[in-house]
Amino acid sequence: MDITPVGVWTRTDGFSAPEAIEFAQRIEELGYGALWIPDAFGRDPFAHASLLLAHTTNLVLATGVVNIHLREAQATACAQRELHDQSGGRFLLGLGVSHQAPVERMQARPYPAPIPSMREYLHKMENAMWWGPELDGEPPMVLAALGPRMLGLAAERTQGAHPYFSPPIHTEQARTIMGPDAWLCPEQKVILETDPQRARDRARAAMAGPLQMPNYRNNLMRCGFEEQGLDDGGADEVVDAVVAWGDEHAVAERVRQHHRAGATHVCIQPLDVDDPSRPCLPTLEALAPLLVTP
């Protein structure tokens, strides 16, 4: 799989199916190597990936990420293998343990310990029954990972890690933990806006949810930020570390910082200041000449 150095992370749930196809085709045309789609109570990520893979030629479709508490490992393994076969190896499965509060709310039971849960899930996937055709190569997989133990598990048992909501200092820490060979694919939120107030207001709107989640807060504190700086929408230094904003060159430099810190692939999430409900294609079009190889 050629994932290339830069991809796109975005929600296409608000698009109609034809609009989503057109969007994916434009991402491929611009030269981005992968389109990462979430598993967040909208479109089914496997069905949606199948649709988009059928209408693209080289683009990798990646899940960022499938929640292991919502799907049996056997079903996930078969879906992964089917999409690998359908696409000629252009499907990248991202798996994650989600977060304690939503899992307990949905399932009305205590949140299982993350590391043992993921280890067991991977074991079940590896031993899942498959009555389909013999596959050309092993389908690749990455784990949503922030802390040292999950990063280590990602390097040990999968292709690598997909950290979300993490600054370049975390990428540097993760590379040290994972060693030189594992894939490291951080997500990076970006805003093409040079006015600090407008940019930070939009960034804080995007950060409001993650900053309430212990996984992300703990990770930012491991990166050196004080806990009080994570409250009330985040201090300016936290906002500026998590969300890249400014002109095209400033935003592109943040992506390069991740690469210099050890990232294999950076998936940028474009945020629109004026219309938060839809992916910001003009941002991706403006950044492509600086970030992707023709």
C-alpha positions as CSV (number, residue, x, y, z in Angstrom):
1,M,0.0,0.0,0.0
2,D,1.3,3.4,-1.0
3,I,-0.3,5.7,1.6
4,T,2.0,8.7,0.6
5,P,3.1,11.4,3.1
6,V,-0.2,13.4,3.3
7,G,-3.9,12.5,3.3
8,V,-7.2,13.9,4.4
9,W,-9.2,13.2,7.5
10,T,-12.9,14.3,7.3
11,R,-16.5,13.5,7.9
12,T,-18.5,13.0,4.7
13,D,-21.7,12.1,6.6
14,G,-23.5,15.3,5.5
15,F,-22.9,14.6,1.8
16,S,-25.3,12.7,-0.4
17,A,-23.7,9.5,-1.9
18,P,-23.0,11.3,-5.2
19,E,-21.5,14.3,-3.4
20,A,-19.2,12.0,-1.3
21,I,-18.0,10.2,-4.5
22,E,-17.3,13.6,-6.2
23,F,-15.4,14.7,-3.0
24,A,-13.3,11.5,-2.9
25,Q,-12.5,11.8,-6.6
26,R,-11.4,15.4,-6.1
27,I,-9.1,14.4,-3.2
28,E,-7.5,11.8,-5.4
29,E,-7.2,14.3,-8.3
30,L,-5.4,16.7,-6.0
31,G,-2.8,14.0,-5.1
32,Y,-3.6,13.2,-1.5
33,G,-2.8,9.6,-0.7
34,A,-5.6,8.6,1.6
35,L,-9.1,9.7,2.8
36,W,-9.7,8.9,6.4
37,I,-13.4,8.5,7.5
38,P,-14.6,8.2,11.1
39,D,-17.0,5.7,12.7
40,A,-19.2,8.1,14.5
41,F,-22.9,7.2,14.3
42,G,-23.3,8.4,10.7
43,R,-22.5,6.4,7.6
44,D,-21.3,2.9,8.2
45,P,-17.6,3.1,7.5
46,F,-17.3,-0.2,5.7
47,A,-20.2,0.4,3.4
48,H,-19.1,3.9,2.7
49,A,-15.5,2.9,2.1
50,S,-16.8,0.3,-0.4
51,L,-18.7,2.9,-2.3
52,L,-15.8,5.4,-2.5
53,L,-13.2,2.7,-3.3
54,A,-15.4,1.6,-6.3
55,H,-15.3,5.1,-7.7
56,T,-11.6,5.9,-7.2
57,T,-8.4,4.4,-8.7
58,N,-5.4,5.0,-6.4
59,L,-6.8,6.6,-3.3
60,V,-6.5,4.7,0.0
61,L,-9.7,4.6,2.1
62,A,-8.9,4.5,5.8
63,T,-11.1,4.3,8.9
64,G,-10.2,6.8,11.6
65,V,-11.3,4.7,13.5
66,V,-13.7,1.8,13.9
67,N,-14.9,1.4,17.4
68,I,-14.1,-2.2,18.6
69,H,-16.9,-2.0,21.2
70,L,-19.6,-1.7,18.5
71,R,-18.6,-4.6,16.2
72,E,-17.7,-8.2,16.7
73,A,-14.1,-9.0,15.7
74,Q,-15.3,-11.8,13.3
75,A,-17.5,-9.3,11.4
76,T,-14.7,-6.7,11.3
77,A,-12.2,-9.2,10.0
78,C,-14.4,-10.3,7.2
79,A,-15.3,-6.7,6.3
80,Q,-11.6,-5.8,6.2
81,R,-10.7,-8.7,4.0
82,E,-13.6,-8.1,1.7
83,L,-12.6,-4.4,1.2
84,H,-8.9,-5.4,0.7
85,D,-10.0,-7.8,-2.0
86,Q,-12.5,-5.4,-3.7
87,S,-10.0,-2.5,-3.9
88,G,-6.8,-4.3,-4.7
89,G,-5.3,-3.5,-1.4
90,R,-6.5,0.2,-1.0
91,F,-8.3,-0.2,2.3
92,L,-6.6,0.6,5.6
93,L,-8.4,-0.5,8.8
94,G,-8.0,1.8,11.8
95,L,-9.2,0.4,15.1
96,G,-9.8,2.1,18.4
97,V,-11.1,1.5,21.9
98,S,-13.2,4.8,21.9
99,H,-13.7,6.5,25.2
100,Q,-15.1,5.5,28.6
101,A,-18.2,7.8,28.8
102,P,-19.8,7.0,25.4
103,V,-19.1,3.3,25.6
104,E,-20.6,3.0,29.1
105,R,-23.6,5.2,28.0
106,M,-24.3,3.0,24.9
107,Q,-23.6,-0.4,26.4
108,A,-24.8,0.1,30.0
109,R,-21.7,-1.7,31.4
110,P,-18.3,-0.8,32.7
111,Y,-15.7,0.3,30.2
112,P,-13.3,-2.6,29.6
113,A,-9.6,-2.0,30.2
114,P,-8.2,-0.7,26.9
115,I,-5.1,-2.7,26.4
116,P,-6.5,-6.1,27.2
117,S,-9.6,-5.4,25.2
118,M,-7.6,-4.5,22.1
119,R,-5.2,-7.5,22.5
120,E,-8.2,-9.8,22.7
121,Y,-9.9,-8.2,19.7
122,L,-6.8,-8.5,17.6
123,H,-6.4,-12.1,18.6
124,K,-10.0,-12.8,17.5
125,M,-9.5,-11.0,14.2
126,E,-6.3,-12.9,13.4
127,N,-8.2,-16.2,14.1
128,A,-11.5,-15.2,12.4
129,M,-13.0,-17.6,9.8
130,W,-12.7,-16.5,6.2
131,W,-14.4,-18.4,3.4
132,G,-13.6,-15.9,0.8
133,P,-10.9,-16.0,-1.9
134,E,-7.2,-16.2,-1.1
135,L,-6.0,-12.6,-0.5
136,D,-3.1,-10.9,-2.2
137,G,-1.1,-9.9,0.8
138,E,-2.0,-9.2,4.4
139,P,-4.6,-6.4,4.9
140,P,-3.0,-3.5,6.8
141,M,-4.2,-2.2,10.1
142,V,-3.4,0.7,12.5
143,L,-4.5,1.4,16.0
144,A,-5.8,4.7,17.5
145,A,-3.0,5.2,20.0
146,L,-1.9,8.0,22.3
147,G,-0.3,6.5,25.4
148,P,2.9,4.5,25.5
149,R,1.3,1.1,26.0
150,M,-1.2,1.4,23.1
151,L,1.6,2.8,20.9
152,G,3.7,-0.1,21.8
153,L,0.9,-2.5,21.1
154,A,0.3,-0.8,17.7
155,A,4.0,-1.3,16.7
156,E,4.0,-4.9,18.0
157,R,0.8,-6.2,16.4
158,T,-0.2,-3.9,13.5
159,Q,1.2,-1.7,10.8
160,G,1.3,1.2,13.2
161,A,-0.6,4.0,14.9
162,H,-3.1,6.7,14.1
163,P,-2.9,9.4,16.8
164,Y,-5.8,11.9,16.9
165,F,-5.8,15.4,18.4
166,S,-2.1,15.4,19.0
167,P,0.7,18.0,18.3
168,P,4.1,17.3,16.7
169,I,5.7,16.8,20.1
170,H,3.5,13.8,20.5
171,T,4.6,12.5,17.1
172,E,8.2,12.7,18.3
173,Q,7.4,10.9,21.5
174,A,5.5,8.2,19.6
175,R,8.3,7.6,17.1
176,T,10.7,7.0,20.0
177,I,8.3,4.5,21.5
178,M,7.4,2.7,18.3
179,G,10.8,2.4,16.7
180,P,11.8,3.3,13.2
181,D,9.6,0.9,11.1
182,A,6.0,1.3,12.3
183,W,3.7,3.6,10.4
184,L,2.8,6.7,12.4
185,C,-0.2,8.6,10.9
186,P,-1.3,11.6,13.1
187,E,-4.3,13.7,12.3
188,Q,-3.8,17.4,12.1
189,K,-6.6,20.0,12.2
190,V,-6.0,23.0,9.9
191,I,-7.6,26.3,9.3
192,L,-6.7,28.7,6.5
193,E,-7.4,31.9,8.5
194,T,-4.8,34.6,9.4
195,D,-6.9,36.5,11.9
196,P,-6.0,35.1,15.3
197,Q,-9.4,35.6,16.9
198,R,-11.4,34.0,14.1
199,A,-9.0,31.1,13.8
200,R,-8.9,30.4,17.5
201,D,-12.7,30.7,17.9
202,R,-13.1,28.1,15.2
203,A,-10.4,25.9,16.6
204,R,-12.0,26.0,20.1
205,A,-15.3,24.9,18.6
206,A,-13.6,21.9,17.2
207,M,-11.7,21.2,20.4
208,A,-14.6,21.5,22.8
209,G,-15.5,17.8,22.6
210,P,-12.0,16.3,22.7
211,L,-11.0,18.5,25.6
212,Q,-13.7,16.9,27.7
213,M,-12.3,13.4,27.2
214,P,-9.7,12.1,29.6
215,N,-7.7,10.3,26.9
216,Y,-7.0,13.5,25.0
217,R,-6.4,15.6,28.1
218,N,-4.0,13.1,29.6
219,N,-2.1,13.0,26.3
220,L,-1.7,16.7,26.1
221,M,-0.4,16.8,29.7
222,R,2.1,14.1,28.7
223,C,3.1,16.5,26.0
224,G,3.9,19.1,28.6
225,F,0.8,21.2,28.9
226,E,-0.6,22.2,32.3
227,E,-4.1,20.9,33.1
228,Q,-5.5,24.3,33.8
229,G,-4.6,25.2,30.2
230,L,-7.0,22.6,28.9
231,D,-10.1,24.2,30.5
232,D,-12.5,26.8,29.1
233,G,-11.8,25.9,25.5
234,G,-8.0,25.7,25.9
235,A,-5.3,28.3,26.5
236,D,-4.0,30.0,23.3
237,E,-0.8,27.9,23.5
238,V,-2.8,24.7,23.6
239,V,-5.1,25.8,20.7
240,D,-2.1,26.8,18.6
241,A,-0.4,23.5,19.3
242,V,-3.3,21.3,18.4
243,V,-4.8,23.3,15.4
244,A,-2.6,24.7,12.7
245,W,-3.9,28.0,11.4
246,G,-2.6,30.9,9.3
247,D,-1.8,31.1,5.6
248,E,-1.0,28.2,3.4
249,H,2.7,28.3,4.2
250,A,2.2,28.4,8.0
251,V,-0.2,25.4,7.8
252,A,2.1,23.4,5.5
253,E,5.0,24.0,7.9
254,R,3.0,22.4,10.7
255,V,2.5,19.3,8.6
256,R,6.3,19.3,7.9
257,Q,6.9,19.5,11.6
258,H,5.1,16.2,12.1
259,H,7.2,14.6,9.3
260,R,10.4,15.9,10.8
261,A,9.2,14.5,14.2
262,G,8.8,11.0,12.6
263,A,5.4,10.9,11.0
264,T,5.0,8.5,8.1
265,H,1.8,10.1,6.9
266,V,-0.1,13.1,8.1
267,C,-3.9,13.3,7.6
268,I,-5.1,16.9,7.6
269,Q,-8.6,17.8,8.8
270,P,-9.7,21.0,7.1
271,L,-11.9,23.2,9.3
272,D,-14.1,25.9,7.6
273,V,-14.5,29.1,9.7
274,D,-17.8,30.0,8.0
275,D,-19.5,26.6,7.6
276,P,-18.4,24.0,10.2
277,S,-20.9,21.5,8.9
278,R,-19.0,20.4,5.8
279,P,-15.4,19.6,4.8
280,C,-13.5,22.6,3.5
281,L,-12.5,21.6,0.0
282,P,-10.9,25.1,-0.8
283,T,-8.5,24.6,2.0
284,L,-7.4,21.2,0.6
285,E,-7.1,22.7,-2.9
286,A,-4.9,25.6,-1.6
287,L,-2.6,23.3,0.4
288,A,-2.2,20.6,-2.2
289,P,0.6,22.4,-4.2
290,L,2.6,22.7,-1.0
291,L,2.0,19.3,0.4
292,V,1.6,16.7,-2.3
293,T,3.9,15.6,-5.1
294,P,2.2,15.9,-8.6
